[in-house]
Each structure stands twice: as structure tokens, then as C-alpha cells.
């Protein structure tokens, strides 16, 4: 199993890197801190991705 850490950046959801977007699109499980991660960033996850706040 490989674990990737993707920074949320300065807050604007459109500033995510291409690599970060691709990793989110391909991961089966996404652990995130809802208090600091914009819900817009989670839209990069594929349908069916297990989201854990």
C-alpha cells in the first residue's frame, strides 16, 4: 500500500497541483481534515472513493 500526502495549499481550491488532482482521482480512500480542506478539493476524488474526515 502506498500513502500520499497532498497539501491543501493556501486555501483556494483551484491552486491544487496536477499531480495532487490525479492522485485524488485515483485513490480508493481519502483521509482529510474537514476543518482545513475545502469541499471543492474533494470533487477531484472519483465517484465511490471512501471519504474519511
PDB file of N, CA, C, O and CB in Angstrom:
ATOM      1  N   UNK A   1       0.845  -1.166   0.000  1.00  0.00           N
ATOM      2  CA  UNK A   1       0.000   0.000   0.000  1.00  0.00           C
ATOM      3  C   UNK A   1       0.896   1.237   0.000  1.00  0.00           C
ATOM      4  O   UNK A   1       1.892   1.297   0.722  1.00  0.00           O
ATOM      5  CB  UNK A   1      -0.964  -0.007   1.218  1.00  0.00           C
ATOM      6  N   UNK A   2       0.537   2.200  -0.802  1.00  0.00           N
ATOM      7  CA  UNK A   2       1.258   3.470  -0.874  1.00  0.00           C
ATOM      8  C   UNK A   2       0.380   4.569  -0.300  1.00  0.00           C
ATOM      9  O   UNK A   2      -0.822   4.617  -0.561  1.00  0.00           O
ATOM     10  CB  UNK A   2       1.671   3.802  -2.337  1.00  0.00           C
ATOM     11  N   UNK A   3       0.988   5.453   0.485  1.00  0.00           N
ATOM     12  CA  UNK A   3       0.277   6.592   1.064  1.00  0.00           C
ATOM     13  C   UNK A   3       0.871   7.868   0.487  1.00  0.00           C
ATOM     14  O   UNK A   3       2.090   8.033   0.459  1.00  0.00           O
ATOM     15  CB  UNK A   3       0.366   6.587   2.629  1.00  0.00           C
ATOM     16  N   UNK A   4       0.019   8.763   0.030  1.00  0.00           N
ATOM     17  CA  UNK A   4       0.449  10.060  -0.497  1.00  0.00           C
ATOM     18  C   UNK A   4      -0.146  11.153   0.382  1.00  0.00           C
ATOM     19  O   UNK A   4      -1.296  11.058   0.811  1.00  0.00           O
ATOM     20  CB  UNK A   4       0.014  10.244  -1.996  1.00  0.00           C
ATOM     21  N   UNK A   5       0.641  12.187   0.645  1.00  0.00           N
ATOM     22  CA  UNK A   5       0.154  13.360   1.360  1.00  0.00           C
ATOM     23  C   UNK A   5       0.050  14.497   0.354  1.00  0.00           C
ATOM     24  O   UNK A   5       1.022  14.813  -0.333  1.00  0.00           O
ATOM     25  CB  UNK A   5       1.094  13.741   2.563  1.00  0.00           C
ATOM     26  N   UNK A   6      -1.115  15.106   0.266  1.00  0.00           N
ATOM     27  CA  UNK A   6      -1.349  16.195  -0.682  1.00  0.00           C
ATOM     28  C   UNK A   6      -1.691  17.436   0.127  1.00  0.00           C
ATOM     29  O   UNK A   6      -2.661  17.442   0.885  1.00  0.00           O
ATOM     30  CB  UNK A   6      -2.496  15.843  -1.705  1.00  0.00           C
ATOM     31  N   UNK A   7      -0.906  18.472  -0.030  1.00  0.00           N
ATOM     32  CA  UNK A   7      -1.154  19.714   0.701  1.00  0.00           C
ATOM     33  C   UNK A   7      -2.385  20.432   0.177  1.00  0.00           C
ATOM     34  O   UNK A   7      -2.676  20.402  -1.019  1.00  0.00           O
ATOM     35  CB  UNK A   7       0.056  20.630   0.613  1.00  0.00           C
ATOM     36  N   UNK A   8      -3.098  21.074   1.081  1.00  0.00           N
ATOM     37  CA  UNK A   8      -4.296  21.822   0.695  1.00  0.00           C
ATOM     38  C   UNK A   8      -3.951  23.206   0.171  1.00  0.00           C
ATOM     39  O   UNK A   8      -4.832  23.933  -0.289  1.00  0.00           O
ATOM     40  CB  UNK A   8      -5.246  21.941   1.875  1.00  0.00           C
ATOM     41  N   UNK A   9      -2.689  23.573   0.237  1.00  0.00           N
ATOM     42  CA  UNK A   9      -2.257  24.863  -0.299  1.00  0.00           C
ATOM     43  C   UNK A   9      -2.759  26.033   0.528  1.00  0.00           C
ATOM     44  O   UNK A   9      -3.121  25.870   1.694  1.00  0.00           O
ATOM     45  CB  UNK A   9      -2.728  25.013  -1.722  1.00  0.00           C
ATOM     46  N   UNK A  10      -2.780  27.222  -0.084  1.00  0.00           N
ATOM     47  CA  UNK A  10      -3.164  28.426   0.651  1.00  0.00           C
ATOM     48  C   UNK A  10      -4.676  28.584   0.832  1.00  0.00           C
ATOM     49  O   UNK A  10      -5.127  29.578   1.401  1.00  0.00           O
ATOM     50  CB  UNK A  10      -2.623  29.630  -0.056  1.00  0.00           C
ATOM     51  N   UNK A  11      -5.446  27.635   0.362  1.00  0.00           N
ATOM     52  CA  UNK A  11      -6.889  27.687   0.595  1.00  0.00           C
ATOM     53  C   UNK A  11      -7.749  27.721  -0.646  1.00  0.00           C
ATOM     54  O   UNK A  11      -8.879  27.235  -0.615  1.00  0.00           O
ATOM     55  CB  UNK A  11      -7.201  28.857   1.400  1.00  0.00           C
ATOM     56  N   UNK A  12      -7.257  28.278  -1.739  1.00  0.00           N
ATOM     57  CA  UNK A  12      -8.049  28.334  -2.972  1.00  0.00           C
ATOM     58  C   UNK A  12      -8.022  26.960  -3.650  1.00  0.00           C
ATOM     59  O   UNK A  12      -6.952  26.444  -3.972  1.00  0.00           O
ATOM     60  CB  UNK A  12      -7.505  29.440  -3.940  1.00  0.00           C
ATOM     61  N   UNK A  13      -9.186  26.382  -3.859  1.00  0.00           N
ATOM     62  CA  UNK A  13      -9.280  25.026  -4.402  1.00  0.00           C
ATOM     63  C   UNK A  13      -8.677  24.904  -5.798  1.00  0.00           C
ATOM     64  O   UNK A  13      -8.217  23.825  -6.173  1.00  0.00           O
ATOM     65  CB  UNK A  13     -10.723  24.589  -4.438  1.00  0.00           C
ATOM     66  N   UNK A  14      -8.671  25.980  -6.568  1.00  0.00           N
ATOM     67  CA  UNK A  14      -8.145  25.897  -7.935  1.00  0.00           C
ATOM     68  C   UNK A  14      -6.616  25.947  -7.989  1.00  0.00           C
ATOM     69  O   UNK A  14      -6.041  25.935  -9.078  1.00  0.00           O
ATOM     70  CB  UNK A  14      -8.717  27.024  -8.771  1.00  0.00           C
ATOM     71  N   UNK A  15      -5.953  26.004  -6.839  1.00  0.00           N
ATOM     72  CA  UNK A  15      -4.491  26.021  -6.816  1.00  0.00           C
ATOM     73  C   UNK A  15      -3.883  24.639  -6.572  1.00  0.00           C
ATOM     74  O   UNK A  15      -2.671  24.528  -6.389  1.00  0.00           O
ATOM     75  CB  UNK A  15      -4.010  26.977  -5.751  1.00  0.00           C
ATOM     76  N   UNK A  16      -4.703  23.583  -6.566  1.00  0.00           N
ATOM     77  CA  UNK A  16      -4.180  22.232  -6.401  1.00  0.00           C
ATOM     78  C   UNK A  16      -3.272  21.898  -7.589  1.00  0.00           C
ATOM     79  O   UNK A  16      -3.536  22.322  -8.714  1.00  0.00           O
ATOM     80  CB  UNK A  16      -5.341  21.194  -6.277  1.00  0.00           C
ATOM     81  N   UNK A  17      -2.212  21.145  -7.336  1.00  0.00           N
ATOM     82  CA  UNK A  17      -1.313  20.770  -8.426  1.00  0.00           C
ATOM     83  C   UNK A  17      -1.961  19.691  -9.292  1.00  0.00           C
ATOM     84  O   UNK A  17      -2.893  19.013  -8.861  1.00  0.00           O
ATOM     85  CB  UNK A  17       0.044  20.275  -7.869  1.00  0.00           C
ATOM     86  N   UNK A  18      -1.462  19.543 -10.502  1.00  0.00           N
ATOM     87  CA  UNK A  18      -1.962  18.485 -11.385  1.00  0.00           C
ATOM     88  C   UNK A  18      -1.722  17.120 -10.765  1.00  0.00           C
ATOM     89  O   UNK A  18      -2.584  16.243 -10.825  1.00  0.00           O
ATOM     90  CB  UNK A  18      -1.291  18.565 -12.768  1.00  0.00           C
ATOM     91  N   UNK A  19      -0.544  16.939 -10.165  1.00  0.00           N
ATOM     92  CA  UNK A  19      -0.237  15.654  -9.533  1.00  0.00           C
ATOM     93  C   UNK A  19      -1.219  15.386  -8.390  1.00  0.00           C
ATOM     94  O   UNK A  19      -1.710  14.266  -8.245  1.00  0.00           O
ATOM     95  CB  UNK A  19       1.226  15.634  -9.008  1.00  0.00           C
ATOM     96  N   UNK A  20      -1.505  16.402  -7.582  1.00  0.00           N
ATOM     97  CA  UNK A  20      -2.458  16.235  -6.487  1.00  0.00           C
ATOM     98  C   UNK A  20      -3.836  15.860  -6.995  1.00  0.00           C
ATOM     99  O   UNK A  20      -4.496  14.987  -6.431  1.00  0.00           O
ATOM    100  CB  UNK A  20      -2.543  17.505  -5.664  1.00  0.00           C
ATOM    101  N   UNK A  21      -4.268  16.508  -8.047  1.00  0.00           N
ATOM    102  CA  UNK A  21      -5.568  16.213  -8.644  1.00  0.00           C
ATOM    103  C   UNK A  21      -5.620  14.782  -9.171  1.00  0.00           C
ATOM    104  O   UNK A  21      -6.608  14.076  -8.969  1.00  0.00           O
ATOM    105  CB  UNK A  21      -5.872  17.201  -9.774  1.00  0.00           C
ATOM    106  N   UNK A  22      -4.566  14.362  -9.838  1.00  0.00           N
ATOM    107  CA  UNK A  22      -4.512  12.994 -10.391  1.00  0.00           C
ATOM    108  C   UNK A  22      -4.488  11.945  -9.287  1.00  0.00           C
ATOM    109  O   UNK A  22      -5.126  10.899  -9.401  1.00  0.00           O
ATOM    110  CB  UNK A  22      -3.274  12.827 -11.289  1.00  0.00           C
ATOM    111  N   UNK A  23      -3.746  12.233  -8.212  1.00  0.00           N
ATOM    112  CA  UNK A  23      -3.702  11.288  -7.097  1.00  0.00           C
ATOM    113  C   UNK A  23      -5.075  11.158  -6.444  1.00  0.00           C
ATOM    114  O   UNK A  23      -5.509  10.050  -6.129  1.00  0.00           O
ATOM    115  CB  UNK A  23      -2.661  11.730  -6.058  1.00  0.00           C
ATOM    116  N   UNK A  24      -5.752  12.270  -6.241  1.00  0.00           N
ATOM    117  CA  UNK A  24      -7.092  12.210  -5.656  1.00  0.00           C
ATOM    118  C   UNK A  24      -8.050  11.436  -6.561  1.00  0.00           C
ATOM    119  O   UNK A  24      -8.897  10.686  -6.075  1.00  0.00           O
ATOM    120  CB  UNK A  24      -7.632  13.628  -5.405  1.00  0.00           C
ATOM    121  N   UNK A  25      -7.918  11.614  -7.855  1.00  0.00           N
ATOM    122  CA  UNK A  25      -8.806  10.939  -8.809  1.00  0.00           C
ATOM    123  C   UNK A  25      -8.593   9.432  -8.830  1.00  0.00           C
ATOM    124  O   UNK A  25      -9.483   8.683  -9.233  1.00  0.00           O
ATOM    125  CB  UNK A  25      -8.595  11.501 -10.204  1.00  0.00           C
ATOM    126  N   UNK A  26      -7.416   8.984  -8.399  1.00  0.00           N
ATOM    127  CA  UNK A  26      -7.113   7.556  -8.491  1.00  0.00           C
ATOM    128  C   UNK A  26      -7.112   6.833  -7.143  1.00  0.00           C
ATOM    129  O   UNK A  26      -6.924   5.617  -7.105  1.00  0.00           O
ATOM    130  CB  UNK A  26      -5.781   7.375  -9.144  1.00  0.00           C
ATOM    131  N   UNK A  27      -7.315   7.548  -6.046  1.00  0.00           N
ATOM    132  CA  UNK A  27      -7.223   6.886  -4.739  1.00  0.00           C
ATOM    133  C   UNK A  27      -8.566   6.257  -4.342  1.00  0.00           C
ATOM    134  O   UNK A  27      -9.624   6.840  -4.581  1.00  0.00           O
ATOM    135  CB  UNK A  27      -6.771   7.895  -3.659  1.00  0.00           C
ATOM    136  N   UNK A  28      -8.518   5.063  -3.736  1.00  0.00           N
ATOM    137  CA  UNK A  28      -9.754   4.422  -3.286  1.00  0.00           C
ATOM    138  C   UNK A  28     -10.257   4.977  -1.953  1.00  0.00           C
ATOM    139  O   UNK A  28     -11.449   4.891  -1.656  1.00  0.00           O
ATOM    140  CB  UNK A  28      -9.541   2.930  -3.164  1.00  0.00           C
ATOM    141  N   UNK A  29      -9.345   5.550  -1.144  1.00  0.00           N
ATOM    142  CA  UNK A  29      -9.695   6.102   0.165  1.00  0.00           C
ATOM    143  C   UNK A  29      -9.007   7.447   0.319  1.00  0.00           C
ATOM    144  O   UNK A  29      -7.827   7.583  -0.005  1.00  0.00           O
ATOM    145  CB  UNK A  29      -9.288   5.134   1.320  1.00  0.00           C
ATOM    146  N   UNK A  30      -9.733   8.440   0.809  1.00  0.00           N
ATOM    147  CA  UNK A  30      -9.171   9.777   1.030  1.00  0.00           C
ATOM    148  C   UNK A  30      -9.435  10.194   2.472  1.00  0.00           C
ATOM    149  O   UNK A  30     -10.582  10.383   2.878  1.00  0.00           O
ATOM    150  CB  UNK A  30      -9.779  10.817   0.034  1.00  0.00           C
ATOM    151  N   UNK A  31      -8.349  10.336   3.243  1.00  0.00           N
ATOM    152  CA  UNK A  31      -8.437  10.847   4.617  1.00  0.00           C
ATOM    153  C   UNK A  31      -8.147  12.333   4.556  1.00  0.00           C
ATOM    154  O   UNK A  31      -7.160  12.744   3.947  1.00  0.00           O
ATOM    155  CB  UNK A  31      -7.437  10.105   5.593  1.00  0.00           C
ATOM    156  N   UNK A  32      -8.986  13.144   5.175  1.00  0.00           N
ATOM    157  CA  UNK A  32      -8.783  14.594   5.104  1.00  0.00           C
ATOM    158  C   UNK A  32      -9.258  15.258   6.391  1.00  0.00           C
ATOM    159  O   UNK A  32     -10.060  14.695   7.136  1.00  0.00           O
ATOM    160  CB  UNK A  32      -9.525  15.191   3.888  1.00  0.00           C
ATOM    161  N   UNK A  33      -8.758  16.451   6.638  1.00  0.00           N
ATOM    162  CA  UNK A  33      -9.177  17.240   7.802  1.00  0.00           C
ATOM    163  C   UNK A  33     -10.223  18.241   7.331  1.00  0.00           C
ATOM    164  O   UNK A  33      -9.886  19.259   6.727  1.00  0.00           O
ATOM    165  CB  UNK A  33      -7.954  17.971   8.483  1.00  0.00           C
ATOM    166  N   UNK A  34     -11.472  17.957   7.601  1.00  0.00           N
ATOM    167  CA  UNK A  34     -12.568  18.795   7.134  1.00  0.00           C
ATOM    168  C   UNK A  34     -12.505  20.234   7.606  1.00  0.00           C
ATOM    169  O   UNK A  34     -13.097  21.120   6.989  1.00  0.00           O
ATOM    170  CB  UNK A  34     -13.845  18.208   7.563  1.00  0.00           C
ATOM    171  N   UNK A  35     -11.789  20.471   8.700  1.00  0.00           N
ATOM    172  CA  UNK A  35     -11.695  21.834   9.224  1.00  0.00           C
ATOM    173  C   UNK A  35     -10.780  22.720   8.387  1.00  0.00           C
ATOM    174  O   UNK A  35     -10.853  23.945   8.480  1.00  0.00           O
ATOM    175  CB  UNK A  35     -11.200  21.804  10.652  1.00  0.00           C
ATOM    176  N   UNK A  36      -9.912  22.109   7.561  1.00  0.00           N
ATOM    177  CA  UNK A  36      -8.990  22.916   6.750  1.00  0.00           C
ATOM    178  C   UNK A  36      -9.043  22.616   5.256  1.00  0.00           C
ATOM    179  O   UNK A  36      -8.459  23.351   4.460  1.00  0.00           O
ATOM    180  CB  UNK A  36      -7.594  22.709   7.232  1.00  0.00           C
ATOM    181  N   UNK A  37      -9.730  21.555   4.867  1.00  0.00           N
ATOM    182  CA  UNK A  37      -9.797  21.176   3.454  1.00  0.00           C
ATOM    183  C   UNK A  37     -11.126  21.638   2.868  1.00  0.00           C
ATOM    184  O   UNK A  37     -12.193  21.323   3.395  1.00  0.00           O
ATOM    185  CB  UNK A  37      -9.625  19.639   3.278  1.00  0.00           C
ATOM    186  N   UNK A  38     -11.046  22.381   1.780  1.00  0.00           N
ATOM    187  CA  UNK A  38     -12.242  22.867   1.100  1.00  0.00           C
ATOM    188  C   UNK A  38     -13.007  21.692   0.480  1.00  0.00           C
ATOM    189  O   UNK A  38     -12.394  20.808  -0.119  1.00  0.00           O
ATOM    190  CB  UNK A  38     -11.866  23.906   0.014  1.00  0.00           C
ATOM    191  N   UNK A  39     -14.333  21.672   0.616  1.00  0.00           N
ATOM    192  CA  UNK A  39     -15.124  20.621  -0.027  1.00  0.00           C
ATOM    193  C   UNK A  39     -14.900  20.572  -1.543  1.00  0.00           C
ATOM    194  O   UNK A  39     -15.070  19.523  -2.164  1.00  0.00           O
ATOM    195  CB  UNK A  39     -16.604  20.832   0.267  1.00  0.00           C
ATOM    196  N   UNK A  40     -14.522  21.703  -2.131  1.00  0.00           N
ATOM    197  CA  UNK A  40     -14.244  21.736  -3.572  1.00  0.00           C
ATOM    198  C   UNK A  40     -13.091  20.806  -3.939  1.00  0.00           C
ATOM    199  O   UNK A  40     -13.096  20.220  -5.022  1.00  0.00           O
ATOM    200  CB  UNK A  40     -13.920  23.165  -4.019  1.00  0.00           C
ATOM    201  N   UNK A  41     -12.109  20.661  -3.058  1.00  0.00           N
ATOM    202  CA  UNK A  41     -10.976  19.778  -3.343  1.00  0.00           C
ATOM    203  C   UNK A  41     -11.420  18.323  -3.433  1.00  0.00           C
ATOM    204  O   UNK A  41     -10.853  17.544  -4.200  1.00  0.00           O
ATOM    205  CB  UNK A  41      -9.897  19.929  -2.266  1.00  0.00           C
ATOM    206  N   UNK A  42     -12.423  17.961  -2.659  1.00  0.00           N
ATOM    207  CA  UNK A  42     -12.888  16.577  -2.660  1.00  0.00           C
ATOM    208  C   UNK A  42     -13.596  16.216  -3.957  1.00  0.00           C
ATOM    209  O   UNK A  42     -13.808  15.036  -4.235  1.00  0.00           O
ATOM    210  CB  UNK A  42     -13.815  16.338  -1.485  1.00  0.00           C
ATOM    211  N   UNK A  43     -13.963  17.209  -4.751  1.00  0.00           N
ATOM    212  CA  UNK A  43     -14.583  16.940  -6.048  1.00  0.00           C
ATOM    213  C   UNK A  43     -13.591  16.308  -7.022  1.00  0.00           C
ATOM    214  O   UNK A  43     -13.993  15.787  -8.062  1.00  0.00           O
ATOM    215  CB  UNK A  43     -15.148  18.229  -6.642  1.00  0.00           C
ATOM    216  N   UNK A  44     -12.300  16.350  -6.694  1.00  0.00           N
ATOM    217  CA  UNK A  44     -11.288  15.702  -7.528  1.00  0.00           C
ATOM    218  C   UNK A  44     -11.295  14.187  -7.323  1.00  0.00           C
ATOM    219  O   UNK A  44     -10.742  13.449  -8.139  1.00  0.00           O
ATOM    220  CB  UNK A  44      -9.897  16.271  -7.216  1.00  0.00           C
ATOM    221  N   UNK A  45     -11.917  13.723  -6.238  1.00  0.00           N
ATOM    222  CA  UNK A  45     -11.993  12.289  -5.968  1.00  0.00           C
ATOM    223  C   UNK A  45     -12.993  11.636  -6.917  1.00  0.00           C
ATOM    224  O   UNK A  45     -13.997  12.234  -7.305  1.00  0.00           O
ATOM    225  CB  UNK A  45     -12.392  12.027  -4.494  1.00  0.00           C
ATOM    226  N   UNK A  46     -12.691  10.403  -7.274  1.00  0.00           N
ATOM    227  CA  UNK A  46     -13.577   9.648  -8.165  1.00  0.00           C
ATOM    228  C   UNK A  46     -14.855   9.248  -7.425  1.00  0.00           C
ATOM    229  O   UNK A  46     -14.850   9.113  -6.202  1.00  0.00           O
ATOM    230  CB  UNK A  46     -12.856   8.390  -8.716  1.00  0.00           C
ATOM    231  N   UNK A  47     -15.941   9.060  -8.164  1.00  0.00           N
ATOM    232  CA  UNK A  47     -17.158   8.538  -7.531  1.00  0.00           C
ATOM    233  C   UNK A  47     -16.839   7.194  -6.875  1.00  0.00           C
ATOM    234  O   UNK A  47     -16.133   6.369  -7.455  1.00  0.00           O
ATOM    235  CB  UNK A  47     -18.317   8.385  -8.577  1.00  0.00           C
ATOM    236  N   UNK A  48     -17.350   6.982  -5.691  1.00  0.00           N
ATOM    237  CA  UNK A  48     -17.098   5.728  -4.987  1.00  0.00           C
ATOM    238  C   UNK A  48     -15.894   5.763  -4.061  1.00  0.00           C
ATOM    239  O   UNK A  48     -15.670   4.819  -3.302  1.00  0.00           O
ATOM    240  CB  UNK A  48     -16.915   4.639  -5.972  1.00  0.00           C
ATOM    241  N   UNK A  49     -15.109   6.846  -4.112  1.00  0.00           N
ATOM    242  CA  UNK A  49     -13.976   6.973  -3.199  1.00  0.00           C
ATOM    243  C   UNK A  49     -14.508   7.067  -1.774  1.00  0.00           C
ATOM    244  O   UNK A  49     -15.448   7.817  -1.509  1.00  0.00           O
ATOM    245  CB  UNK A  49     -13.099   8.219  -3.553  1.00  0.00           C
ATOM    246  N   UNK A  50     -13.912   6.310  -0.859  1.00  0.00           N
ATOM    247  CA  UNK A  50     -14.310   6.387   0.547  1.00  0.00           C
ATOM    248  C   UNK A  50     -13.666   7.629   1.146  1.00  0.00           C
ATOM    249  O   UNK A  50     -12.441   7.738   1.187  1.00  0.00           O
ATOM    250  CB  UNK A  50     -13.894   5.093   1.340  1.00  0.00           C
ATOM    251  N   UNK A  51     -14.492   8.569   1.613  1.00  0.00           N
ATOM    252  CA  UNK A  51     -14.014   9.821   2.203  1.00  0.00           C
ATOM    253  C   UNK A  51     -14.113   9.724   3.719  1.00  0.00           C
ATOM    254  O   UNK A  51     -15.175   9.426   4.266  1.00  0.00           O
ATOM    255  CB  UNK A  51     -14.828  11.041   1.673  1.00  0.00           C
ATOM    256  N   UNK A  52     -12.988   9.980   4.395  1.00  0.00           N
ATOM    257  CA  UNK A  52     -12.941   9.900   5.855  1.00  0.00           C
ATOM    258  C   UNK A  52     -12.440  11.222   6.401  1.00  0.00           C
ATOM    259  O   UNK A  52     -11.299  11.615   6.156  1.00  0.00           O
ATOM    260  CB  UNK A  52     -12.035   8.728   6.329  1.00  0.00           C
ATOM    261  N   UNK A  53     -13.297  11.904   7.142  1.00  0.00           N
ATOM    262  CA  UNK A  53     -12.955  13.196   7.748  1.00  0.00           C
ATOM    263  C   UNK A  53     -12.365  12.946   9.121  1.00  0.00           C
ATOM    264  O   UNK A  53     -12.003  13.894   9.819  1.00  0.00           O
ATOM    265  CB  UNK A  53     -14.202  14.129   7.844  1.00  0.00           C
TER     266      UNK A  53
END
